[in-house]
Amino acid sequence: MVTYEKRLKFDTSGEVEIVDLTERIKEAVGESRVKEGIGLVFVPGATGAIIAIEYEEGLLKDFPRMLERVAPKGIEYLHHLKWHDDNGHSHVRASLLGPDLSFPISGGKPVLGTWQQIAFVELDTRPRQRTIIVKIVGE
């Protein structure tokens, strides 16, 4: 059994930026030398999320619009009252989407659908420096 971990670091420009991680994850799987196993992508923090999406122009516009309908920015959040900040909706959105995603590894490659990519979603209201953990387990 092999375990491998890689940390991906990058800066974001702020709210609802979607960063395609797919190629970096494929590289991590290759570096791990795992042929059959499971991969996990995880973001530490309460205002980021990991998703599977078709990373194309239309969806990159539709996705933030969906988030605004589900957890609108301009309403009162009790989080704002406690911390006197503006990112209560960011925390709610991150909780709905989730901080991680797992994927199978077969033949030394992540198993993804034809139009499926793995992406990070920045949900905080300001630019951030992010670290994503890719953990791979298998043989």
QUIHU-V492864 format. One record per pair of residues at least 12 apart in sequence whose ideal C-beta (glycine too) atoms are under 7 Angstrom apart, sorted by the first residue. I is the first residue (numbers start at 1). J is the second residue. Records with the same first field share a line. If there is no record, write none. Layout:
I = J  J
//
This chain:
1 = 137  139
2 = 32  33  34  138  139
3 = 137
4 = 31  32  34  136
5 = 133  134  135
6 = 28  31  134
7 = 131  133
8 = 21  24  132  134
9 = 131
10 = 130
11 = 127  129
12 = 122  127  128  130
13 = 127
14 = 122  125  126  127
15 = 122  123  124  125
16 = 64  67  121  122  123
17 = 122
18 = 60  63  119  121
19 = 119  120
20 = 55  117  119
21 = 41  118  119  120  132
22 = 117  118
25 = 39  41  110  118  134
26 = 109  110
28 = 134  136
29 = 105  108  109  110  136
30 = 108
32 = 136
34 = 105  136  138  139
35 = 107  108  139
36 = 105  106  138  139
37 = 105  136  137  138  139
38 = 102  104  105  137  138
39 = 102  103  105  110  134  136
40 = 100  102  135
41 = 100  101  118  132  134
42 = 99  100  133
43 = 99  120  130  132
44 = 131
46 = 91  94
47 = 87  90  91  94  123  124
48 = 94  99  120  121  122  123  130
49 = 94  97  98  99  121  123
50 = 98  99  100  101  118  120
51 = 97  101  119  121
52 = 101  116  118
53 = 117  119
54 = 115  116  117
55 = 117  119
67 = 93
70 = 96
71 = 89  92  93  96
72 = 89
73 = 89
77 = 89
79 = 91
86 = 125
87 = 124  125
90 = 123  124  125
93 = 123
94 = 123
97 = 121
101 = 118
105 = 136  138
120 = 132
//
